[in-house]
């Protein structure tokens, strides 16, 4: 696998991840009854974005000094494009988390622990999937066409899908888990397991955690191939993915109270996936530069948010007239 990742870069990235995780786990409200306010979530979201941009700048400087400005420019742009892609697609993942917490009636004070384990699990799962994907791409280059076709299909399906895809409790995996786990009827604080009469019982919070982890795997199937359309370098793919994931908990609390205000976002994400899918399918005929890809993705998301703001303004006016 060709990569710009040197032992120094991998080591530096590992140190940054450990420090960021320590900050996330130790400073963002470890007390069980505490949750993150919207103001705190906005602050921490800005912190994670700023650190990601600093990492991109540091990557550019290091590559410029070691392998030249052309590679430094290309790879730093690839990192930013992958980061923007993952951050945008992660919003849909956050909406699924909101739906899960709402369905299982998990109060805000108990969501903290699920989100912590959810982010940690996402880091491990994404790392495994990215290295597996990088190996597949290096051994079977034609698999990129499968990724492209899959993203094109997923984008079209997302654009055409209705708003309600069925209740969470009707999902086969939920019914199977409930049928095979000895489970309590109610939440037991932040506990995933409790012991009663000498028997170990799972709590509904464990079921929520399992669904959170499964949802991340499902969304990773979309987001990881999308980044391989930008670069197949495992260092760039992994770093851009993990930097986006590390800010997921703050993003969740930032969007928790305004999720309904982003009703148009899924259409923008669908167009992004369709564009990335087409980019992968035509790579042998025409290579879209990374800078152009970043501009197109950023433009699609900006236009989507603008349209969303106009739709929200119109809906607010209609609501005031009633």
C-alpha positions as CSV (number, residue, x, y, z in Angstrom):
1,X,0.0,0.0,0.0
2,X,1.5,3.3,-1.1
3,X,1.2,5.9,1.7
4,X,2.8,9.2,2.8
5,X,2.5,7.9,6.4
6,X,6.0,7.7,7.9
7,X,6.6,6.3,11.4
8,X,6.9,10.0,12.6
9,X,3.5,10.8,11.1
10,X,1.8,7.7,12.4
11,X,3.3,8.3,15.9
12,X,2.3,11.9,15.9
13,X,-1.2,11.1,14.8
14,X,-1.5,8.4,17.5
15,X,-0.4,10.9,20.2
16,X,-2.9,13.5,19.0
17,X,-5.7,10.9,19.0
18,X,-4.9,9.8,22.6
19,X,-4.7,13.4,23.8
20,X,-8.0,14.3,22.1
21,X,-9.7,11.2,23.5
22,X,-8.4,12.1,27.0
23,X,-9.8,15.6,26.7
24,X,-13.1,14.3,25.4
25,X,-13.5,11.7,28.2
26,X,-12.0,13.6,31.1
27,X,-13.1,17.2,30.5
28,X,-16.5,17.0,28.8
29,X,-18.6,16.2,31.8
30,X,-17.8,12.8,33.3
31,X,-20.3,13.2,36.1
32,X,-23.3,10.9,35.5
33,X,-26.0,13.5,35.8
34,X,-24.3,16.0,33.6
35,X,-24.9,16.5,29.9
36,X,-23.4,19.0,27.4
37,X,-25.2,22.2,26.8
38,X,-25.7,23.6,23.3
39,X,-23.2,26.3,24.1
40,X,-20.6,23.8,25.3
41,X,-21.3,21.6,22.2
42,X,-20.7,24.5,19.9
43,X,-17.4,25.4,21.7
44,X,-16.1,21.8,21.5
45,X,-17.2,21.4,17.9
46,X,-15.1,24.5,17.1
47,X,-12.2,23.0,19.0
48,X,-12.3,19.7,17.1
49,X,-12.6,21.5,13.8
50,X,-9.7,23.8,14.6
51,X,-7.5,20.9,15.7
52,X,-8.3,19.1,12.4
53,X,-7.3,22.2,10.4
54,X,-4.1,22.5,12.4
55,X,-3.3,18.8,11.7
56,X,-3.9,19.5,8.0
57,X,-1.5,22.5,8.1
58,X,1.1,20.4,10.0
59,X,0.7,17.6,7.4
60,X,1.2,20.1,4.6
61,X,4.3,21.6,6.2
62,X,5.9,18.2,6.9
63,X,5.3,16.8,3.4
64,X,6.5,20.1,1.9
65,X,9.8,19.8,3.7
66,X,10.2,16.0,3.0
67,X,8.7,15.1,-0.3
68,X,8.0,18.5,-2.0
69,X,5.2,21.0,-2.3
70,X,3.2,19.2,-5.0
71,X,2.6,16.1,-2.9
72,X,2.1,18.2,0.2
73,X,-0.6,20.2,-1.6
74,X,-2.4,17.1,-3.0
75,X,-2.4,15.1,0.2
76,X,-3.4,18.0,2.5
77,X,-6.3,18.7,0.1
78,X,-7.2,15.0,0.1
79,X,-7.3,15.1,3.9
80,X,-9.6,18.1,4.0
81,X,-11.9,16.6,1.4
82,X,-12.1,13.3,3.3
83,X,-12.7,15.2,6.5
84,X,-15.5,17.3,5.0
85,X,-17.1,14.2,3.5
86,X,-17.0,12.2,6.7
87,X,-18.2,15.2,8.8
88,X,-21.2,15.7,6.4
89,X,-22.1,12.0,6.2
90,X,-21.8,11.8,10.0
91,X,-24.7,14.2,10.4
92,X,-27.0,11.5,9.1
93,X,-25.5,9.1,11.6
94,X,-26.3,11.6,14.4
95,X,-29.9,11.8,13.3
96,X,-30.1,8.0,13.7
97,X,-28.7,8.3,17.2
98,X,-31.4,10.9,18.0
99,X,-34.0,8.5,16.8
100,X,-32.7,5.6,18.9
101,X,-32.5,7.6,22.1
102,X,-36.0,8.9,21.5
103,X,-37.5,5.4,20.7
104,X,-35.9,3.9,23.8
105,X,-36.7,7.0,26.0
106,X,-33.1,7.5,27.1
107,X,-32.9,10.8,29.0
108,X,-30.1,13.2,28.1
109,X,-28.3,12.5,31.4
110,X,-27.9,8.8,30.4
111,X,-26.9,9.4,26.8
112,X,-23.3,10.4,27.7
113,X,-22.0,6.9,28.4
114,X,-23.5,5.4,25.3
115,X,-22.0,8.2,23.2
116,X,-18.6,7.6,24.7
117,X,-18.6,3.9,24.0
118,X,-20.1,4.6,20.6
119,X,-17.3,6.9,19.6
120,X,-14.6,4.5,20.9
121,X,-16.2,1.6,19.1
122,X,-16.5,3.7,15.9
123,X,-12.7,4.4,16.1
124,X,-11.9,0.7,16.4
125,X,-14.3,-0.4,13.7
126,X,-13.3,2.3,11.3
127,X,-9.6,1.5,11.7
128,X,-10.2,-2.2,10.9
129,X,-12.5,-1.4,7.9
130,X,-10.1,1.2,6.5
131,X,-7.1,-1.1,6.6
132,X,-9.2,-3.9,5.1
133,X,-10.4,-1.6,2.4
134,X,-6.9,-0.3,1.6
135,X,-5.7,-3.9,1.3
136,X,-8.6,-4.8,-1.0
137,X,-8.0,-1.7,-3.2
138,X,-4.2,-2.4,-3.4
139,X,-4.8,-6.1,-4.4
140,X,-7.9,-5.6,-6.6
141,X,-8.0,-2.1,-8.1
142,X,-11.2,-3.0,-9.9
143,X,-13.1,-2.9,-6.6
144,X,-13.1,0.9,-6.9
145,X,-15.7,0.4,-9.6
146,X,-17.9,-1.6,-7.2
147,X,-17.5,1.2,-4.6
148,X,-18.5,3.7,-7.2
149,X,-21.6,1.8,-8.3
150,X,-22.6,1.2,-4.7
151,X,-22.3,4.9,-3.8
152,X,-24.3,5.8,-6.9
153,X,-27.0,3.4,-6.0
154,X,-27.0,4.6,-2.3
155,X,-27.2,8.2,-3.3
156,X,-30.2,7.6,-5.6
157,X,-31.9,5.5,-2.9
158,X,-31.3,8.2,-0.3
159,X,-32.8,10.9,-2.5
160,X,-35.9,8.8,-3.2
161,X,-36.4,7.4,0.3
162,X,-39.4,8.5,2.4
163,X,-39.0,10.1,5.8
164,X,-40.3,7.1,7.8
165,X,-38.6,3.7,7.3
166,X,-40.4,1.9,10.1
167,X,-40.2,1.9,13.9
168,X,-36.9,0.9,15.5
169,X,-38.6,-1.8,17.5
170,X,-39.7,-3.5,14.2
171,X,-36.2,-3.9,12.9
172,X,-35.2,-7.6,12.7
173,X,-31.9,-7.1,14.7
174,X,-33.9,-5.4,17.6
175,X,-36.4,-8.3,17.7
176,X,-33.6,-10.9,17.6
177,X,-31.6,-9.2,20.4
178,X,-34.7,-8.9,22.6
179,X,-35.5,-12.5,22.0
180,X,-32.0,-13.8,22.9
181,X,-31.0,-11.5,25.7
182,X,-32.3,-11.7,29.3
183,X,-33.3,-8.0,29.6
184,X,-34.9,-5.7,32.2
185,X,-38.0,-3.8,31.3
186,X,-36.6,-0.4,32.4
187,X,-33.3,1.5,32.3
188,X,-31.0,1.1,35.3
189,X,-29.2,4.4,35.3
190,X,-26.0,4.2,33.2
191,X,-25.6,0.4,33.7
192,X,-25.5,-1.9,30.7
193,X,-25.9,-5.0,33.0
194,X,-27.5,-5.6,36.4
195,X,-27.7,-8.8,38.5
196,X,-31.0,-10.0,39.9
197,X,-31.4,-13.1,42.0
198,X,-28.0,-14.3,40.9
199,X,-28.8,-13.8,37.2
200,X,-27.2,-11.3,34.9
201,X,-29.6,-9.1,33.0
202,X,-28.9,-6.7,30.1
203,X,-30.6,-3.3,30.3
204,X,-32.2,-1.5,27.4
205,X,-29.2,0.8,27.4
206,X,-27.1,-2.1,26.1
207,X,-29.5,-2.5,23.3
208,X,-29.2,1.2,22.4
209,X,-25.4,0.9,22.5
210,X,-25.5,-2.1,20.1
211,X,-27.7,-0.3,17.7
212,X,-25.5,2.8,17.9
213,X,-22.5,0.6,16.9
214,X,-24.4,-1.1,14.1
215,X,-25.5,2.2,12.7
216,X,-21.9,3.4,12.6
217,X,-20.9,0.2,10.7
218,X,-23.8,0.8,8.2
219,X,-22.8,4.5,7.6
220,X,-19.1,3.5,7.4
221,X,-20.0,1.3,4.4
222,X,-21.0,4.6,2.7
223,X,-18.4,7.0,3.9
224,X,-15.2,4.9,3.6
225,X,-15.7,4.1,-0.1
226,X,-16.5,7.8,-0.6
227,X,-13.1,8.7,0.7
228,X,-11.3,6.1,-1.4
229,X,-12.7,8.1,-4.3
230,X,-10.5,10.9,-3.1
231,X,-7.4,9.0,-2.1
232,X,-6.4,5.4,-1.5
233,X,-3.6,6.4,0.9
234,X,-4.6,4.6,4.2
235,X,-2.9,7.3,6.3
236,X,-5.0,10.1,4.7
237,X,-8.2,8.0,4.8
238,X,-7.8,7.0,8.5
239,X,-6.7,10.4,9.8
240,X,-9.6,12.2,8.0
241,X,-12.1,9.6,9.2
242,X,-10.9,9.6,12.8
243,X,-10.7,13.4,13.2
244,X,-14.3,13.6,12.0
245,X,-15.4,10.9,14.4
246,X,-13.7,12.5,17.4
247,X,-16.0,15.4,17.2
248,X,-19.2,13.3,16.9
249,X,-20.2,13.5,20.5
250,X,-20.1,17.3,20.5
251,X,-21.9,17.4,17.2
252,X,-24.7,15.2,18.6
253,X,-25.4,17.6,21.4
254,X,-25.1,20.5,19.0
255,X,-27.8,19.1,16.7
256,X,-30.0,17.4,19.3
257,X,-32.4,20.2,19.6
258,X,-32.4,21.4,16.0
259,X,-32.4,18.2,14.0
260,X,-35.8,18.9,12.5
261,X,-34.3,22.1,11.0
262,X,-32.2,20.1,8.6
263,X,-34.9,18.3,6.6
264,X,-33.2,19.0,3.3
265,X,-29.8,17.8,4.3
266,X,-30.3,14.2,3.1
267,X,-30.9,15.4,-0.4
268,X,-27.6,17.3,-0.4
269,X,-25.8,14.2,1.0
270,X,-27.5,12.1,-1.7
271,X,-26.1,14.4,-4.4
272,X,-22.6,14.2,-2.8
273,X,-22.7,10.4,-2.9
274,X,-23.9,10.4,-6.5
275,X,-21.1,12.7,-7.5
276,X,-18.5,10.6,-5.7
277,X,-19.9,7.4,-7.3
278,X,-19.7,9.0,-10.8
279,X,-16.1,10.2,-10.0
280,X,-15.1,6.6,-9.2
281,X,-16.8,5.1,-12.3
282,X,-15.1,7.6,-14.8
283,X,-11.7,7.6,-13.2
284,X,-10.1,5.8,-16.2
285,X,-11.6,8.3,-18.6
286,X,-11.3,11.5,-16.6
287,X,-9.6,12.2,-13.3
288,X,-11.3,15.0,-11.3
289,X,-8.6,16.9,-9.3
290,X,-8.9,16.7,-5.5
291,X,-9.2,20.5,-5.3
292,X,-12.2,20.4,-7.7
293,X,-13.8,17.5,-5.7
294,X,-13.4,19.5,-2.5
295,X,-15.0,22.6,-4.1
296,X,-17.9,20.6,-5.5
297,X,-18.6,18.8,-2.3
298,X,-18.4,22.0,-0.3
299,X,-20.6,23.8,-2.8
300,X,-23.3,21.1,-2.7
301,X,-23.4,21.2,1.1
302,X,-23.4,25.1,1.2
303,X,-26.3,25.3,-1.4
304,X,-28.2,22.6,0.6
305,X,-27.9,24.5,3.8
306,X,-28.9,27.7,2.1
307,X,-32.0,26.0,0.6
308,X,-32.7,24.5,4.1
309,X,-32.6,28.0,5.6
310,X,-35.0,29.3,3.1
311,X,-37.4,26.4,3.6
312,X,-37.2,26.9,7.4
313,X,-38.0,30.6,7.0
314,X,-41.0,29.8,4.8
315,X,-42.3,27.2,7.3
316,X,-41.8,29.6,10.2
317,X,-43.8,32.3,8.4
318,X,-46.6,29.8,7.6
319,X,-46.6,28.7,11.3
320,X,-47.0,32.3,12.5
321,X,-50.0,32.8,10.2
322,X,-51.9,29.9,11.7
